[in-house]
């Protein structure tokens, strides 16, 4: 199905101005990856201009092959984790004067703990480097491994985020190695391990879901202990990825925000250009 031309409300500058250049230089100097670049986020220029970036740890090569994602894949032999990466993330964050840091990663099914220990080392390095820093972790599902979740819980991030990404009926086509129910289980188990830490998740729309699908998904997330929610428009990163079925109108995003708040979510960011870490600090403050 061919979609209509991208609407005006989806146009966001991707380069940024002078301060964005400073952020790019810091990231380059420290040899760090960001999901902003690797996933071709449309907001990266805006966020760099704002002085923020979402660090992509555990390398830039994923062991899964999701149909919507632009990150490089190598299912069998990604490079080993870089032991110096946690300290470089902390140093870069200090240079960027960040007080709220978002860490995410590629999925590393090749590692015994899925990379959970590397998350912990990075959170620890950040807290040792920047007094009072708050850290949000956006993790993979760790194949549902309880011990990996316990490692993350023990380092007590300020927000735990794991994205569901889509509705049940589309899940297997978009995320063939993952599981809708397993992702919900990860969110529920973490929220029960440490109820004081907000649990967050996000979905994309425009992939062929209908209003009922979205409503059921939001209720599933709420029932799994999620309190912070993001909803954004899916954008096809390259011609090899899943095409956009439709561009969702701004008033629909507003309606979903209202619906989610009525369901009991305490913080909701819903809009065409919303991404999981977009204004993450402000969303955390809204809870």
C-alpha contacts under 8 A as a table, 3 or more apart, distances in Angstrom:
res1	aa1	res2	aa2	distance
1	X	243	X	7.88
1	X	245	X	6.70
2	X	243	X	7.99
2	X	245	X	7.41
3	X	244	X	6.47
3	X	245	X	6.00
3	X	246	X	5.95
3	X	247	X	7.85
4	X	246	X	7.55
4	X	247	X	7.93
6	X	10	X	6.74
6	X	247	X	7.45
7	X	10	X	5.76
7	X	11	X	7.47
7	X	247	X	7.66
8	X	11	X	5.55
9	X	272	X	7.41
10	X	272	X	6.48
10	X	273	X	6.46
11	X	42	X	7.99
12	X	42	X	6.19
12	X	43	X	6.22
12	X	46	X	7.52
13	X	16	X	6.44
13	X	42	X	7.41
13	X	43	X	7.12
13	X	45	X	5.96
13	X	46	X	6.63
14	X	42	X	5.98
14	X	43	X	6.25
14	X	44	X	5.73
14	X	45	X	4.23
14	X	46	X	6.85
15	X	20	X	7.51
15	X	44	X	7.42
15	X	45	X	4.52
15	X	46	X	7.74
16	X	19	X	7.66
16	X	20	X	5.28
16	X	21	X	7.34
16	X	45	X	4.24
16	X	46	X	5.90
16	X	48	X	6.88
16	X	49	X	5.61
17	X	20	X	5.37
17	X	21	X	6.57
17	X	45	X	7.82
17	X	49	X	6.31
18	X	21	X	5.17
18	X	22	X	6.74
18	X	49	X	7.47
19	X	22	X	5.10
19	X	23	X	6.64
19	X	48	X	7.16
19	X	49	X	5.23
19	X	50	X	7.69
19	X	51	X	7.05
20	X	23	X	5.21
20	X	24	X	6.35
20	X	45	X	6.45
20	X	46	X	7.79
20	X	47	X	7.80
20	X	48	X	4.40
20	X	49	X	4.09
20	X	50	X	7.38
20	X	51	X	6.81
21	X	24	X	5.04
21	X	25	X	6.20
21	X	48	X	7.65
21	X	49	X	7.84
22	X	25	X	5.14
22	X	26	X	6.33
23	X	26	X	5.18
23	X	27	X	6.30
23	X	48	X	5.93
23	X	49	X	7.82
23	X	51	X	6.51
23	X	52	X	7.70
23	X	96	X	6.92
24	X	27	X	5.21
24	X	28	X	6.09
24	X	48	X	7.43
25	X	28	X	5.01
25	X	29	X	5.91
26	X	29	X	5.10
26	X	30	X	6.12
26	X	92	X	6.36
26	X	95	X	7.50
26	X	96	X	7.71
27	X	30	X	5.25
27	X	31	X	6.02
27	X	32	X	5.32
27	X	33	X	7.29
27	X	92	X	6.82
28	X	31	X	4.99
28	X	32	X	6.43
29	X	32	X	7.98
30	X	88	X	6.07
30	X	89	X	7.85
30	X	92	X	6.69
32	X	55	X	7.38
32	X	56	X	7.65
32	X	57	X	7.98
32	X	85	X	7.59
32	X	88	X	7.52
32	X	89	X	7.20
33	X	37	X	7.55
33	X	38	X	7.36
33	X	55	X	6.09
33	X	56	X	5.17
33	X	57	X	6.87
33	X	59	X	7.14
33	X	60	X	6.61
34	X	37	X	5.61
34	X	38	X	6.28
34	X	53	X	6.73
34	X	54	X	5.48
34	X	55	X	4.45
34	X	56	X	4.55
34	X	57	X	7.89
35	X	38	X	4.98
35	X	39	X	5.34
35	X	40	X	7.60
35	X	41	X	7.50
35	X	54	X	5.95
35	X	55	X	6.32
35	X	56	X	5.24
35	X	104	X	7.48
35	X	105	X	7.96
36	X	39	X	5.82
36	X	40	X	5.89
36	X	41	X	4.97
36	X	43	X	7.61
36	X	44	X	5.39
36	X	53	X	6.87
36	X	54	X	6.47
37	X	40	X	4.93
37	X	41	X	6.45
37	X	44	X	7.16
38	X	41	X	7.92
38	X	60	X	7.16
38	X	70	X	6.74
38	X	71	X	5.34
38	X	72	X	7.75
39	X	69	X	6.45
39	X	70	X	4.97
39	X	71	X	5.36
39	X	237	X	7.70
40	X	44	X	7.88
40	X	70	X	6.90
40	X	237	X	6.69
41	X	44	X	5.68
42	X	45	X	7.66
42	X	273	X	7.47
43	X	46	X	5.28
43	X	47	X	6.09
43	X	273	X	7.24
43	X	278	X	7.96
44	X	47	X	5.12
44	X	48	X	5.95
44	X	53	X	7.61
45	X	48	X	5.15
45	X	49	X	6.03
46	X	49	X	5.11
46	X	50	X	6.26
47	X	50	X	4.87
47	X	51	X	6.27
47	X	52	X	5.32
47	X	53	X	6.33
47	X	278	X	7.75
48	X	51	X	4.86
48	X	52	X	5.25
48	X	53	X	6.16
49	X	52	X	7.49
51	X	96	X	6.61
51	X	98	X	7.91
52	X	96	X	7.54
52	X	98	X	7.31
53	X	102	X	7.63
54	X	101	X	7.27
54	X	102	X	5.21
54	X	103	X	5.96
54	X	104	X	6.97
54	X	277	X	6.97
55	X	89	X	7.39
55	X	102	X	6.47
55	X	103	X	5.05
55	X	104	X	6.08
55	X	105	X	7.71
56	X	59	X	7.02
56	X	60	X	7.02
56	X	103	X	6.33
56	X	104	X	5.04
56	X	105	X	4.73
56	X	106	X	6.96
57	X	60	X	7.39
57	X	85	X	7.37
57	X	103	X	7.07
57	X	104	X	6.23
57	X	105	X	4.71
57	X	106	X	7.02
57	X	119	X	7.83
58	X	80	X	7.88
58	X	81	X	5.17
58	X	82	X	6.97
58	X	105	X	5.90
58	X	106	X	6.47
58	X	108	X	7.70
58	X	115	X	7.04
58	X	118	X	7.29
59	X	79	X	7.29
59	X	80	X	7.93
59	X	81	X	6.42
59	X	82	X	7.41
59	X	105	X	7.57
59	X	106	X	7.02
60	X	71	X	6.99
60	X	72	X	6.67
60	X	105	X	7.99
60	X	106	X	6.46
61	X	71	X	6.76
61	X	72	X	5.00
61	X	73	X	5.32
61	X	74	X	6.19
61	X	78	X	5.94
61	X	79	X	7.64
61	X	106	X	6.46
62	X	65	X	7.55
62	X	71	X	6.86
62	X	72	X	6.14
62	X	73	X	4.74
62	X	74	X	5.97
62	X	75	X	6.92
62	X	78	X	7.19
62	X	106	X	4.93
62	X	107	X	5.25
62	X	108	X	6.33
63	X	73	X	5.86
63	X	74	X	5.31
63	X	75	X	4.00
63	X	76	X	6.87
63	X	78	X	7.14
63	X	106	X	7.64
63	X	107	X	5.83
63	X	108	X	5.63
63	X	109	X	6.09
63	X	110	X	7.32
64	X	73	X	6.46
64	X	74	X	7.47
64	X	75	X	5.97
64	X	107	X	6.64
64	X	109	X	8.00
64	X	177	X	6.76
65	X	69	X	7.75
65	X	73	X	6.25
65	X	75	X	7.75
65	X	175	X	7.41
65	X	176	X	7.71
65	X	177	X	7.78
66	X	69	X	5.74
66	X	174	X	5.58
66	X	175	X	4.83
66	X	176	X	6.82
66	X	177	X	7.95
67	X	173	X	7.43
67	X	174	X	4.90
67	X	175	X	6.68
67	X	241	X	5.57
67	X	242	X	5.62
68	X	174	X	6.51
68	X	236	X	6.81
68	X	237	X	7.44
68	X	241	X	5.53
68	X	242	X	5.51
69	X	237	X	7.19
69	X	241	X	7.30
70	X	237	X	5.99
70	X	238	X	7.40
70	X	241	X	7.81
74	X	77	X	6.03
74	X	78	X	5.65
75	X	78	X	7.14
76	X	110	X	7.46
77	X	110	X	7.79
81	X	118	X	7.94
82	X	85	X	5.41
83	X	86	X	7.07
84	X	87	X	5.77
84	X	88	X	6.44
85	X	88	X	5.07
85	X	89	X	6.10
85	X	122	X	7.65
86	X	89	X	5.19
86	X	90	X	6.34
86	X	118	X	7.54
86	X	121	X	6.12
86	X	122	X	4.17
86	X	123	X	7.73
86	X	125	X	6.01
86	X	126	X	7.76
87	X	90	X	5.03
87	X	91	X	6.13
87	X	122	X	6.98
87	X	125	X	5.70
87	X	126	X	7.57
88	X	91	X	4.96
88	X	92	X	5.97
89	X	92	X	5.17
89	X	93	X	6.05
89	X	122	X	7.16
89	X	126	X	7.38
90	X	93	X	5.11
90	X	94	X	6.22
90	X	122	X	7.34
90	X	125	X	5.79
90	X	126	X	4.58
90	X	129	X	6.15
90	X	130	X	7.65
91	X	94	X	5.10
91	X	95	X	6.25
91	X	126	X	7.99
91	X	129	X	7.24
92	X	95	X	5.03
92	X	96	X	6.10
93	X	96	X	4.99
93	X	97	X	6.08
93	X	98	X	5.36
93	X	101	X	7.34
93	X	126	X	7.72
94	X	97	X	4.89
94	X	98	X	6.16
94	X	129	X	7.17
94	X	130	X	6.43
95	X	98	X	7.81
98	X	101	X	6.43
98	X	133	X	7.55
99	X	130	X	7.58
99	X	132	X	7.15
99	X	133	X	4.69
99	X	134	X	6.13
100	X	133	X	5.88
100	X	134	X	4.79
100	X	135	X	5.81
100	X	136	X	7.59
100	X	281	X	6.21
101	X	133	X	7.41
101	X	134	X	6.29
101	X	135	X	4.86
101	X	136	X	6.20
102	X	135	X	5.89
102	X	136	X	4.75
102	X	137	X	5.91
102	X	138	X	7.28
102	X	277	X	6.90
102	X	280	X	7.73
103	X	119	X	7.87
103	X	135	X	7.36
103	X	136	X	6.23
103	X	137	X	4.90
103	X	138	X	6.02
104	X	137	X	5.94
104	X	138	X	4.62
104	X	139	X	5.77
105	X	138	X	7.34
105	X	139	X	6.44
105	X	140	X	7.19
106	X	140	X	7.32
107	X	114	X	7.11
107	X	140	X	5.64
107	X	142	X	7.72
108	X	111	X	5.77
108	X	114	X	5.12
108	X	115	X	6.29
108	X	142	X	7.99
109	X	112	X	7.59
109	X	114	X	5.47
109	X	142	X	7.32
109	X	143	X	7.52
110	X	114	X	6.96
111	X	114	X	4.81
111	X	115	X	6.16
112	X	115	X	7.59
113	X	116	X	5.64
113	X	117	X	6.94
113	X	142	X	7.04
113	X	145	X	7.69
113	X	147	X	7.69
113	X	148	X	5.57
114	X	142	X	5.11
114	X	143	X	7.66
114	X	148	X	7.20
115	X	118	X	5.26
115	X	119	X	6.60
115	X	142	X	7.88
116	X	119	X	5.13
116	X	120	X	6.45
116	X	142	X	7.71
116	X	148	X	5.47
116	X	149	X	7.47
116	X	151	X	6.47
116	X	152	X	6.39
117	X	120	X	5.01
117	X	121	X	6.27
117	X	148	X	7.69
117	X	151	X	6.78
117	X	152	X	7.80
118	X	121	X	5.05
118	X	122	X	6.20
119	X	122	X	5.16
119	X	123	X	6.20
119	X	137	X	7.85
119	X	152	X	7.30
120	X	123	X	5.15
120	X	124	X	6.08
120	X	151	X	7.12
120	X	152	X	6.37
120	X	155	X	6.07
121	X	124	X	5.09
121	X	125	X	6.10
122	X	125	X	5.04
122	X	126	X	6.19
123	X	126	X	5.18
123	X	127	X	6.32
123	X	135	X	6.88
123	X	155	X	7.31
123	X	157	X	7.48
124	X	127	X	5.22
124	X	128	X	6.15
124	X	155	X	7.60
125	X	128	X	5.12
125	X	129	X	6.14
126	X	129	X	5.13
126	X	130	X	5.92
126	X	133	X	7.20
127	X	130	X	5.40
127	X	131	X	6.29
127	X	132	X	7.18
127	X	133	X	6.14
128	X	131	X	7.11
130	X	133	X	5.59
134	X	157	X	7.50
134	X	158	X	5.87
135	X	157	X	5.55
135	X	158	X	5.38
135	X	159	X	6.85
136	X	157	X	5.86
136	X	158	X	5.57
136	X	159	X	4.56
136	X	160	X	6.07
136	X	161	X	7.16
137	X	157	X	6.57
137	X	159	X	6.36
137	X	160	X	5.32
137	X	161	X	5.80
138	X	160	X	6.37
138	X	161	X	4.38
138	X	162	X	5.37
138	X	163	X	7.57
139	X	142	X	7.89
139	X	160	X	7.77
139	X	161	X	6.32
139	X	162	X	5.35
140	X	162	X	6.38
140	X	163	X	7.96
141	X	144	X	5.63
141	X	145	X	7.95
141	X	162	X	7.17
141	X	178	X	7.93
141	X	182	X	7.55
141	X	183	X	6.14
141	X	186	X	6.56
142	X	145	X	5.60
142	X	148	X	6.63
142	X	149	X	7.70
143	X	178	X	7.85
143	X	182	X	7.87
144	X	182	X	6.28
144	X	183	X	7.64
144	X	185	X	7.61
144	X	186	X	6.16
145	X	148	X	5.49
145	X	149	X	6.60
146	X	149	X	5.16
146	X	150	X	6.20
147	X	150	X	4.98
147	X	151	X	6.32
148	X	151	X	5.15
148	X	152	X	6.57
149	X	152	X	5.16
149	X	153	X	6.13
149	X	186	X	7.77
149	X	190	X	6.78
150	X	153	X	4.91
150	X	154	X	5.99
150	X	193	X	7.89
151	X	154	X	5.19
151	X	155	X	6.69
152	X	155	X	5.52
152	X	156	X	6.75
152	X	157	X	7.42
153	X	156	X	5.16
153	X	157	X	7.22
153	X	190	X	7.09
153	X	193	X	7.04
153	X	194	X	6.76
156	X	197	X	7.49
157	X	160	X	6.39
157	X	197	X	7.35
158	X	197	X	6.08
158	X	198	X	7.21
159	X	197	X	5.87
159	X	198	X	5.16
159	X	199	X	6.08
159	X	200	X	7.04
159	X	284	X	7.70
160	X	190	X	7.94
160	X	197	X	7.01
160	X	198	X	6.34
160	X	199	X	4.94
160	X	200	X	6.01
161	X	199	X	5.83
161	X	200	X	4.44
161	X	201	X	5.47
162	X	183	X	7.49
162	X	186	X	7.91
162	X	187	X	6.83
162	X	200	X	6.50
162	X	201	X	5.24
162	X	202	X	7.59
163	X	183	X	7.76
163	X	200	X	7.66
163	X	201	X	4.53
163	X	202	X	4.86
163	X	203	X	6.67
163	X	276	X	7.74
164	X	167	X	7.95
164	X	180	X	6.94
164	X	183	X	6.14
164	X	184	X	7.33
164	X	201	X	6.28
164	X	202	X	5.98
164	X	203	X	5.95
165	X	202	X	5.82
165	X	203	X	3.96
165	X	204	X	5.55
166	X	170	X	6.56
166	X	171	X	5.92
166	X	203	X	5.14
166	X	204	X	5.78
166	X	205	X	7.21
167	X	170	X	5.69
167	X	171	X	6.01
167	X	203	X	7.80
167	X	209	X	6.88
167	X	213	X	6.11
167	X	214	X	6.45
167	X	217	X	5.81
168	X	171	X	5.14
168	X	172	X	7.84
168	X	180	X	6.20
168	X	213	X	7.63
168	X	217	X	7.33
169	X	172	X	7.45
169	X	209	X	7.95
169	X	213	X	7.96
170	X	173	X	5.66
170	X	174	X	6.37
170	X	207	X	7.95
170	X	208	X	7.77
170	X	209	X	7.44
171	X	174	X	5.28
171	X	175	X	5.65
171	X	176	X	7.42
171	X	179	X	7.36
171	X	180	X	6.42
172	X	175	X	5.16
172	X	176	X	4.70
172	X	177	X	7.74
172	X	178	X	7.42
172	X	179	X	7.19
172	X	180	X	8.00
173	X	176	X	5.81
174	X	242	X	7.90
175	X	178	X	5.41
175	X	179	X	7.47
176	X	179	X	7.68
178	X	182	X	7.52
178	X	183	X	7.77
179	X	182	X	5.07
179	X	183	X	6.20
180	X	183	X	5.35
180	X	184	X	6.42
181	X	184	X	5.06
181	X	185	X	6.07
182	X	185	X	4.87
182	X	186	X	6.18
183	X	186	X	5.10
183	X	187	X	6.42
184	X	187	X	5.20
184	X	188	X	6.13
184	X	220	X	7.49
184	X	221	X	6.75
184	X	224	X	6.11
185	X	188	X	5.02
185	X	189	X	5.91
185	X	224	X	7.18
186	X	189	X	5.31
186	X	190	X	6.15
187	X	190	X	5.35
187	X	191	X	6.16
187	X	199	X	6.87
187	X	224	X	6.05
187	X	225	X	6.80
187	X	226	X	6.93
188	X	191	X	5.20
188	X	192	X	6.27
188	X	223	X	7.96
188	X	224	X	4.34
188	X	225	X	5.45
188	X	226	X	7.61
189	X	192	X	5.15
189	X	193	X	6.14
190	X	193	X	4.97
190	X	194	X	6.37
190	X	195	X	7.90
190	X	199	X	7.63
191	X	194	X	5.54
191	X	195	X	5.06
191	X	197	X	7.20
191	X	198	X	7.41
191	X	199	X	6.10
191	X	224	X	7.73
191	X	225	X	5.66
191	X	226	X	7.47
192	X	195	X	5.42
192	X	225	X	7.78
194	X	197	X	5.76
195	X	198	X	7.23
198	X	226	X	7.36
198	X	227	X	6.36
198	X	228	X	7.06
199	X	225	X	6.73
199	X	226	X	4.86
199	X	227	X	5.81
199	X	228	X	6.34
200	X	226	X	5.36
200	X	227	X	6.04
200	X	228	X	4.46
200	X	229	X	5.73
201	X	221	X	7.61
201	X	226	X	6.71
201	X	228	X	6.56
201	X	229	X	5.30
201	X	230	X	6.52
201	X	276	X	7.50
202	X	229	X	5.48
202	X	230	X	4.44
202	X	231	X	5.72
202	X	275	X	7.92
202	X	276	X	6.02
203	X	230	X	6.47
203	X	231	X	5.16
203	X	232	X	6.69
204	X	207	X	7.59
204	X	231	X	5.79
204	X	232	X	5.02
204	X	233	X	5.49
204	X	234	X	5.26
205	X	208	X	7.64
205	X	209	X	6.93
205	X	231	X	7.19
205	X	232	X	6.20
205	X	233	X	5.11
205	X	234	X	5.69
205	X	248	X	7.29
206	X	209	X	6.85
206	X	233	X	6.01
206	X	234	X	5.78
206	X	244	X	6.02
206	X	245	X	5.52
206	X	246	X	4.89
206	X	247	X	5.73
206	X	248	X	6.10
207	X	234	X	6.85
207	X	243	X	7.62
207	X	244	X	5.72
207	X	245	X	5.14
207	X	246	X	6.96
208	X	245	X	5.65
208	X	246	X	7.43
209	X	213	X	5.90
209	X	214	X	6.95
210	X	213	X	5.26
210	X	214	X	6.50
211	X	214	X	5.23
211	X	215	X	6.23
212	X	215	X	5.10
212	X	216	X	6.19
213	X	216	X	5.32
213	X	217	X	6.19
214	X	217	X	5.03
214	X	218	X	6.14
215	X	218	X	5.20
215	X	219	X	6.27
216	X	219	X	5.12
216	X	220	X	6.14
217	X	220	X	4.96
217	X	221	X	6.24
218	X	221	X	5.09
218	X	222	X	6.15
218	X	260	X	6.91
219	X	222	X	4.98
219	X	223	X	6.00
219	X	263	X	7.24
220	X	223	X	5.11
220	X	224	X	6.24
221	X	224	X	5.00
221	X	225	X	6.72
221	X	226	X	5.56
222	X	225	X	5.40
222	X	226	X	5.03
222	X	227	X	6.70
222	X	263	X	7.34
222	X	264	X	7.33
222	X	265	X	6.91
223	X	226	X	7.30
226	X	229	X	7.37
226	X	265	X	7.22
227	X	264	X	7.37
227	X	265	X	4.57
227	X	266	X	5.44
227	X	267	X	6.63
227	X	287	X	7.83
228	X	265	X	6.01
228	X	266	X	6.09
228	X	267	X	4.77
228	X	268	X	5.91
228	X	283	X	7.44
228	X	284	X	7.51
228	X	287	X	7.37
229	X	265	X	7.07
229	X	267	X	6.31
229	X	268	X	4.81
229	X	269	X	6.34
230	X	268	X	5.85
230	X	269	X	4.79
230	X	270	X	5.68
230	X	274	X	6.82
230	X	275	X	6.74
230	X	276	X	5.86
231	X	253	X	7.54
231	X	268	X	7.98
231	X	269	X	6.36
231	X	270	X	4.58
231	X	271	X	6.37
231	X	272	X	7.87
231	X	274	X	6.42
231	X	275	X	7.24
231	X	276	X	7.98
232	X	253	X	7.98
232	X	270	X	6.05
232	X	271	X	5.31
232	X	272	X	4.92
232	X	273	X	5.84
232	X	274	X	4.70
232	X	275	X	5.89
233	X	247	X	7.05
233	X	248	X	6.80
233	X	271	X	7.14
233	X	272	X	4.60
233	X	273	X	6.33
233	X	274	X	7.31
234	X	244	X	6.70
235	X	243	X	7.87
235	X	244	X	6.30
236	X	239	X	7.17
236	X	241	X	6.09
236	X	242	X	6.31
236	X	243	X	5.61
236	X	244	X	6.08
237	X	241	X	6.60
238	X	241	X	5.62
239	X	242	X	7.85
239	X	243	X	7.56
244	X	247	X	7.33
248	X	252	X	6.67
248	X	253	X	7.46
248	X	272	X	7.19
249	X	252	X	5.48
249	X	253	X	6.92
249	X	272	X	7.91
250	X	253	X	5.23
250	X	254	X	6.43
250	X	271	X	6.56
250	X	272	X	6.84
251	X	254	X	4.93
251	X	255	X	6.18
252	X	255	X	4.98
252	X	256	X	6.22
253	X	256	X	5.09
253	X	257	X	6.26
253	X	270	X	5.33
253	X	271	X	5.21
253	X	272	X	7.25
254	X	257	X	5.12
254	X	258	X	6.36
254	X	270	X	6.62
254	X	271	X	7.24
255	X	258	X	5.10
255	X	259	X	6.12
256	X	259	X	4.94
256	X	260	X	5.97
256	X	270	X	6.97
257	X	260	X	5.18
257	X	261	X	6.23
257	X	268	X	6.01
257	X	269	X	6.93
257	X	270	X	5.63
258	X	261	X	5.27
258	X	262	X	6.25
259	X	262	X	5.09
259	X	263	X	6.30
260	X	263	X	4.98
260	X	264	X	6.60
260	X	265	X	5.77
260	X	268	X	7.11
261	X	264	X	5.18
261	X	265	X	4.94
261	X	266	X	6.41
261	X	267	X	7.37
261	X	268	X	7.03
262	X	265	X	7.33
265	X	268	X	6.81
266	X	286	X	7.09
266	X	287	X	4.79
267	X	283	X	5.86
267	X	284	X	7.12
267	X	286	X	5.48
267	X	287	X	5.05
268	X	283	X	6.97
269	X	274	X	6.68
269	X	283	X	7.01
270	X	274	X	6.22
271	X	274	X	5.16
274	X	278	X	5.93
275	X	278	X	5.10
276	X	280	X	7.39
277	X	280	X	4.83
279	X	282	X	5.35
279	X	283	X	6.37
280	X	283	X	5.12
280	X	284	X	6.16
281	X	284	X	5.21
281	X	285	X	6.37
282	X	285	X	5.08
282	X	286	X	6.39
283	X	286	X	5.13
283	X	287	X	7.02
284	X	287	X	5.80
